[in-house]
Amino acid sequence: MLSSRMALRRLQRIAVAPLSFTSGATTKVLRDMSTLPRVYVTRQIPPEGLKILQDSGQVQFELWDSDDVPVPRKELLQKVKGVDGLLCVLTEKIDAELLDAAGSNLKVVSTMSVGFDHLSLEELKKRGIRVGYTPEVLTDAVAELTVALLLATSRRLIEATHEAKIGGWGTWRTLWLCGYELANSTVGILGLGRIGVAIAERLAPFKVKKFIYTDVAPRPELAKAINAEYVTLDELAKQSDFLSICCALTPDTKEICNKNLFSKMKNTSIFINTSRGGVVNQEDLYEALSTGQIAGAGLDVTVPEPLPTTHPLFTLKNCVILPHIASASYSTRNAMSALAANNLLLGLRSQPMIKELKL
């Protein structure tokens, strides 16, 4: 498994070769630039990806030059008209309406994400549009953040920081701000893929007693790497002291974490979600947390995003909510943008992408 730094260096080396021309042909090439494939980039992506697009000499591209505010839907529908390629992020819904607006020229969609629930795959497949995405390069960053979130939630670090700031730190007390430790615990993983394995590898040195997992089917090769046991979803809920959600959002996993699952969990268990917000029924989670059915929850993803500050989950001390930052390291985000740019260029040249979603 490549780290994001190693992946970035490799992507920089294999960046699609730029077009070359002699000085005598410069005028003709500049004149012909207008005939290059047109690309729209829906966000100011990290610099490595932009550099690859700029240096390639193979596309003319326009981008929404902001990282703080997503491109308005109305403007996006205008900008995609007639483009040959689209480089997007997970905030843009690529559906029939957008694909119709783009028209028949659109050949490639490259998303700077590992998830693809923002893409209408059936519509893309129907139109013969190829799709690139960015798995693997973010595995380490997501696994690290998941462990950090798990520890912050289980050891009540956010609560403790708040108490120290507001003067709640008084005399030493025997059970004040006590939490739950990983030593001799059972860690459950819902959806055992690269990220789930990477999380388990990082948790193992904490003297975890047992790893268990569930998935659509047993995954013996991955499970062997972390000595994990396959169990049913019910058993996963019942046995886990810490339950980490790592599955993709699909019709089958939508709100799979609901009242039925929470009711089977221990009242000392910690629930962690760094996958997609849509796999959790948030009303059921609120009830489980507020009634003491489970001890705590750490969320990096919610529905919607951003979660309104008035949402009931924000009122709970035993719920830690982060603003979807699992892959937010400099090396990982640059590696994602470089991979997305390379996927786009290769797709436009009708060559195999580095990471292509098979439709």
Secondary structure, 3 states (H helix, E strand, C coil): CCCHHHHHHHHHHCCCCCCCCCHHHHHHHHHHHHHCCEEEECCCCCHHHHHHHHHHCCCEEEECCCCCCCCCHHHHHHHCCCCCEEEECCCCCECHHHHHHHCCCCCEEEECCCCCCCECHHHHHHCCCEEECCCCCCHHHHHHHHHHHHHHHHCCHHHHHHHHHHCCCCCCCCCCCCCCCCCCCEEEEECCCHHHHHHHHHHHHHCCCEEEEECCCCCHHHHHHHCEEECCHHHHHHHCCEEEECCCCCCCCCCCECHHHHHHCCCCCEEEECCCHHHECHHHHHHHHHCCCCCEEEECCCCCCCCCCCCHHHHCCCEEECCCCCCCCHHHHHHHHHHHHHHHHHHHCCCCCCCEECC
